[in-house]
Amino acid sequence: MKILWTDGSAEPNPGPGGFAVIEVKSDDGMPVTLGSEEDSTNIRMEGKALIAAI
């Protein structure tokens, strides 16, 4: 079983946003995936992170 952490944000809200998915037990601690949008919201970035993790 993989355990993943997800997070996303936009600053300001709405504004430029990004998200990351990180595997908890990864040896290198590097993100599994990253993403961004020029015009987004916090909730949209959180949702994109969850979708990317699935």
Wavefront OBJ file of the C-alpha trace (Angstrom):
o trace
v 0.000 0.000 0.000
v 1.250 3.486 -0.880
v 0.639 6.403 1.464
v 0.559 9.793 -0.253
v 0.419 13.344 1.064
v -1.348 15.952 -1.049
v -1.479 19.729 -0.837
v -2.441 22.653 -3.006
v -2.797 26.402 -2.698
v -3.236 29.684 -4.557
v -1.811 33.052 -3.553
v -3.725 35.322 -3.688
v -6.981 33.368 -3.819
v -7.906 33.395 -6.727
v -4.527 33.717 -8.370
v -1.503 31.632 -9.365
v -1.699 28.172 -7.777
v 0.118 24.898 -7.479
v -0.094 21.420 -5.990
v 2.113 18.501 -5.020
v 1.758 14.783 -4.287
v 4.489 13.198 -2.139
v 4.893 9.520 -1.227
v 5.366 9.220 2.548
v 7.810 6.294 2.467
v 9.856 7.548 -0.453
v 13.608 7.204 0.142
v 14.413 10.516 -1.511
v 11.359 12.507 -0.346
v 10.871 13.848 -3.853
v 7.385 14.757 -5.125
v 5.532 12.094 -7.097
v 3.872 14.827 -9.171
v 3.700 18.623 -9.293
v 1.310 20.935 -11.095
v 0.368 24.583 -11.435
v -2.079 26.988 -13.046
v -1.728 30.715 -13.723
v -5.261 31.526 -12.498
v -6.780 29.165 -9.917
v -8.201 28.854 -6.387
v -7.119 26.997 -3.256
v -9.915 24.420 -3.504
v -9.194 23.753 -7.195
v -5.510 23.077 -6.443
v -6.415 20.803 -3.502
v -8.745 18.868 -5.811
v -6.136 18.580 -8.555
v -3.705 17.129 -6.015
v -6.232 14.475 -4.965
v -7.009 13.577 -8.585
v -3.291 13.300 -9.378
v -2.805 11.004 -6.362
v -5.541 8.657 -7.548
l 1 2 3 4 5 6 7 8 9 10 11 12 13 14 15 16 17 18 19 20 21 22 23 24 25 26 27 28 29 30 31 32 33 34 35 36 37 38 39 40 41 42 43 44 45 46 47 48 49 50 51 52 53 54
